């Protein structure tokens, strides 16, 4: 049975600012509270951060999650799949960044099949909290940039 999550936020920053921060994988560890390791392990083609790119992130030293970018339309859309590290199969994630008055309407969704039957609700709750923290960290990082403060 498919499980999933949805995180939706209004962010007072333009889509490009949020998208660029999310695309800068090596620096996730600097602003995402649940990430202590982040790197780009494979470049996409032709765009190094686009389709085919693989990012690796970890929150606990022995758990590393690899995510492959399947589609990227900067600065508004990214679709990806988790290929390693989560106890799921067929994970599909999407990030949508739509411009609105005063900023961005962000919608981040994920859907998956849990490896262990009956655990989908727990994994969905964990991922929803994790992604919510990542979104909050991204917004705080963008807000702290000199260009966001008008400096």
N, C-alpha and C positions, 0 to 999 in steps of 0.2 A: 504494500500500500504506500502510495506517495505521501510524503510529509514535506512541510516547507515552512517558510517564514516570510514576513514582509516588514520592512522598516521604511517608514515614510516621514520625511522632515521638510520643513521650510527652512532654508539656510540663507542668511543675509550676505551672500557672496555670489558673484557670477558663476555660471556653470564651468567656465574655463579654469577658474581658480581651483575649484574642487576637483575637476577632472585631472588637471596637471599634478595636483598633490597625490591623488590616487595612482596616477601613472608612474610616479617617482618611487618605485618599489624599494630601492635600497634605503630610503629614508623613513619608511613606515615605522621602523623601530624607534625613531626619535620622537614620534608624536602619537602613535597608537598605543594606548596603555596596556593592551593585552599582547602586544607583539614585542619580543625581545630579539628576534632574528628576522631579517628580511633581505632578500637578494633576488636579482634577476638572473636565472640560471640558463635561460635560452632566449635569444633575440627572435622577434618575429620577422617576417619577410613580406613586403619590403620595409615596413615600419618596424623598427626594433621593439617598440612598445605595443604593437598591434597584434593582429592574428598570428598565432604560432608562438608568441612569447610565453615563457613559463616563469612564474614568480614562486618563490619559496618563502614561507613565513612560519615562524614558530613562536609559541607563547611559553612553552615548557621545553627545555633543552632537548629532550628525547622525542618530542612530537613535532614533526615538520610537515607542513601541508604544502603540496604543489598544486598550483592552479594554472591552467593553460587558457590564454585568451583566445576565444573562438572568433570574436568579431569586435571591432572597435570603430566607433564613429565619433572622434573627438569634436567638440567637448561635451557631447550629449549622451553617449551610449557605450556600454561595454557588456559583452556576454562572455562568460567563462565557464569552465568545468574544473572540478577538483579531481586530480588524477592520482593523488597519494595523500595518506595521512589522516583521513576522516573515516570513521566506521560506517561508510555509506557506499552505495553504488549509484551511478547515473546522476551525480550532483550537477545541477545546472544553476548558474547564478546570473543575474542581470542587474546592472546599475543604470538608472535613467536619471538624467539631469536636465530638467526643463526650465528655461528662463521664465520668471514671473516678475511682476513689479516688486522691486526691492530685493531680488535675489534669485534663488533656485528652489524649485520643488524637486527633491531627491526621493527616488523610490528604489530601494535595493531589495531584491527578492531572491529566494533560493528554493529549489525543490530537489528532492532526493528520495531514494529507497534505502531505509535503514538495513544494515547487514543483519542485525539482531531484531527479529520480529518483536513488536511491542515497545521499541525504544524510540520510535520516530518523534513522539511528542517531546521527549526529553532532549533529543538532539536539536529539534526545532527551537526549543526554548533557549538552549545554550547558544545556538547560532544567532538567534534574534538579539540576545544580550550582547554577544561579541560584536556583531555588526553595528548595533546601536552605539557601542563604545567607540568603535572605529569611526563612525560618522561624527560623533561628538568631538573626538580628537582631531579629525580632519578640519572641522569647522573652527575649533580653537586655534589650530596651526595657521589656517588661512587668515583668521582675524588678527593674529599676532604679526603677520607679515607687514613690513613698513608700507607697502602700497595699499594695504587694506586700511591702515590707520591714517592715510593721507600724508605720510612723511616723505 
